[in-house]
Amino acid sequence: MALAIFDLDETLIDGDCASLWSHEMAKLGWVDGESFLRKDAELMAEYAFCRLAMEDYMTFSLAPLVGRTAEEVAHVVGPFVEDVIEPLIYSDAMRYIAEHRKAGDRILVISASAEFLVGAIAERLGIADVLAIQLEEQHGFYSGNTRGVLTYREGKVTRLREWAEA
């Protein structure tokens, strides 16, 4: 069995799920839309130029989730994936995934976005294996912190090796 590894943003979908989620949080009233989206755009520009400290972005982007349960977030992520992400899935991506599935390959999505987003999108794509940025929970609530190695740059390789050895 071969392993097919896909990145998510701008590979399987036409967009960046984290930025799209930022817009969704503004729509939900979880953030001050104007200032939050301006800061998000600034940080994503740093990302595009490979100057972003991912820890800084995650601290910023996870702040609206502090004190929320995974279930509360999942309740709004489902419709977000259906309404916003699904129309952005590349048709070629679906074809490639289907080809790998037909060949019996194991399929993995690896992304520098939060696990709750990547997991929900991968589920929609019929992909069970996901490596993404893991979020810390304390007493059932998101803390705003990440845990483990971030799946960003060389962290993707580290997490992939750990996953393959498990």
C-alpha positions as CSV (number, residue, x, y, z in Angstrom):
1,M,0.0,0.0,0.0
2,A,1.3,3.4,-1.0
3,L,0.9,6.6,1.0
4,A,-0.6,9.7,-0.7
5,I,0.0,12.9,1.2
6,F,-1.9,16.1,0.5
7,D,-1.5,19.5,1.8
8,L,-4.8,21.3,2.3
9,D,-4.7,25.0,1.6
10,E,-4.3,25.9,-2.1
11,T,-3.8,22.2,-2.8
12,L,-7.1,20.5,-2.1
13,I,-9.1,23.7,-1.6
14,D,-8.9,27.1,-3.4
15,G,-8.1,29.2,-0.4
16,D,-6.7,29.1,3.1
17,C,-9.0,27.5,5.6
18,A,-7.6,29.4,8.6
19,S,-8.2,32.8,7.0
20,L,-11.6,31.7,5.8
21,W,-12.3,30.6,9.4
22,S,-11.3,34.0,10.7
23,H,-14.0,35.6,8.4
24,E,-16.4,33.0,9.8
25,M,-15.6,34.0,13.4
26,A,-16.2,37.6,12.5
27,K,-19.5,36.7,11.0
28,L,-20.4,34.8,14.2
29,G,-19.5,37.8,16.3
30,W,-16.8,35.9,18.1
31,V,-14.3,38.6,17.2
32,D,-14.2,42.3,16.4
33,G,-14.4,41.8,12.6
34,E,-12.5,44.8,11.3
35,S,-9.5,44.7,13.6
36,F,-9.3,40.9,13.8
37,L,-9.4,40.5,10.0
38,R,-6.9,43.3,9.5
39,K,-4.4,41.5,11.9
40,D,-5.2,38.2,10.2
41,A,-4.3,39.6,6.8
42,E,-1.0,41.1,8.2
43,L,0.0,37.7,9.7
44,M,-1.0,35.8,6.5
45,A,1.2,38.2,4.5
46,E,4.1,37.3,6.8
47,Y,3.2,33.6,6.2
48,A,3.4,34.2,2.4
49,F,6.9,35.6,2.8
50,C,8.0,32.7,5.2
51,R,8.5,35.2,8.0
52,L,5.7,34.1,10.2
53,A,6.3,32.7,13.7
54,M,3.5,30.2,13.6
55,E,3.3,30.3,17.4
56,D,2.3,34.0,17.1
57,Y,-0.4,33.3,14.5
58,M,-1.8,30.4,16.6
59,T,-2.0,32.6,19.8
60,F,-3.8,35.2,17.8
61,S,-6.2,32.9,15.9
62,L,-7.0,30.7,18.9
63,A,-7.9,33.6,21.3
64,P,-11.6,33.6,20.2
65,L,-11.8,29.9,21.1
66,V,-10.6,30.3,24.7
67,G,-13.3,29.0,27.0
68,R,-15.3,27.3,24.2
69,T,-15.8,23.6,24.1
70,A,-14.7,21.4,21.2
71,E,-18.4,20.5,20.7
72,E,-19.4,24.2,20.6
73,V,-16.8,24.9,17.9
74,A,-17.6,21.7,16.0
75,H,-21.3,22.8,15.9
76,V,-20.3,25.8,13.8
77,V,-17.4,24.2,11.9
78,G,-19.8,21.7,10.2
79,P,-21.9,24.3,8.5
80,F,-18.8,26.4,7.7
81,V,-17.2,23.4,5.9
82,E,-20.5,22.8,4.0
83,D,-21.2,26.4,3.1
84,V,-17.8,27.9,2.7
85,I,-15.2,25.2,2.1
86,E,-17.1,22.7,0.0
87,P,-17.5,25.1,-3.0
88,L,-13.7,25.7,-2.9
89,I,-12.7,22.0,-3.2
90,Y,-10.8,21.5,-6.4
91,S,-12.5,19.0,-8.7
92,D,-9.0,17.7,-9.6
93,A,-8.4,17.1,-5.9
94,M,-11.5,14.9,-5.7
95,R,-10.3,13.0,-8.7
96,Y,-6.8,12.4,-7.3
97,I,-8.2,11.3,-4.0
98,A,-10.6,8.9,-5.7
99,E,-7.7,7.5,-7.8
100,H,-5.6,6.9,-4.7
101,R,-8.6,5.4,-2.9
102,K,-9.2,3.1,-5.8
103,A,-5.6,2.0,-5.8
104,G,-5.9,1.1,-2.1
105,D,-3.5,3.8,-1.0
106,R,-3.6,5.3,2.4
107,I,-4.4,9.0,2.2
108,L,-3.2,11.6,4.6
109,V,-3.8,15.3,4.9
110,I,-1.1,17.4,6.5
111,S,-1.7,21.1,7.2
112,A,-0.4,24.0,9.2
113,S,-4.0,24.8,10.2
114,A,-5.8,23.8,13.4
115,E,-6.9,20.2,13.8
116,F,-10.6,21.0,14.3
117,L,-10.7,22.7,10.9
118,V,-8.5,20.2,9.0
119,G,-10.2,17.2,10.5
120,A,-13.7,18.5,9.5
121,I,-12.5,19.2,6.0
122,A,-10.7,15.9,5.6
123,E,-13.8,14.1,6.8
124,R,-15.8,15.8,4.1
125,L,-13.2,14.6,1.6
126,G,-13.5,11.0,3.0
127,I,-10.0,11.1,4.5
128,A,-9.5,9.7,7.9
129,D,-5.8,10.4,8.5
130,V,-4.9,14.0,9.4
131,L,-1.9,15.8,10.8
132,A,-2.6,19.3,11.9
133,I,-1.9,21.7,14.7
134,Q,-3.2,20.2,17.9
135,L,-5.1,22.3,20.4
136,E,-4.8,22.1,24.1
137,E,-7.9,21.6,26.2
138,Q,-8.3,22.2,29.9
139,H,-11.3,20.7,31.7
140,G,-13.0,20.3,28.3
141,F,-12.5,23.9,27.1
142,Y,-10.0,25.2,24.6
143,S,-7.1,27.0,26.4
144,G,-5.9,29.0,23.4
145,N,-2.6,27.0,23.4
146,T,-1.3,24.4,21.1
147,R,0.3,21.1,22.0
148,G,3.0,19.0,20.5
149,V,5.0,19.9,17.4
150,L,3.3,22.3,15.1
151,T,2.7,21.0,11.6
152,Y,4.5,24.0,10.0
153,R,7.6,23.9,7.9
154,E,10.0,21.2,9.3
155,G,7.4,20.4,11.9
156,K,5.4,18.7,9.2
157,V,8.3,16.3,8.6
158,T,8.7,15.7,12.3
159,R,5.0,14.9,12.8
160,L,4.9,12.8,9.7
161,R,7.9,10.7,10.9
162,E,6.2,10.3,14.3
163,W,2.9,9.3,12.7
164,A,4.7,6.8,10.4
165,E,6.5,5.2,13.4
166,A,3.3,4.9,15.5
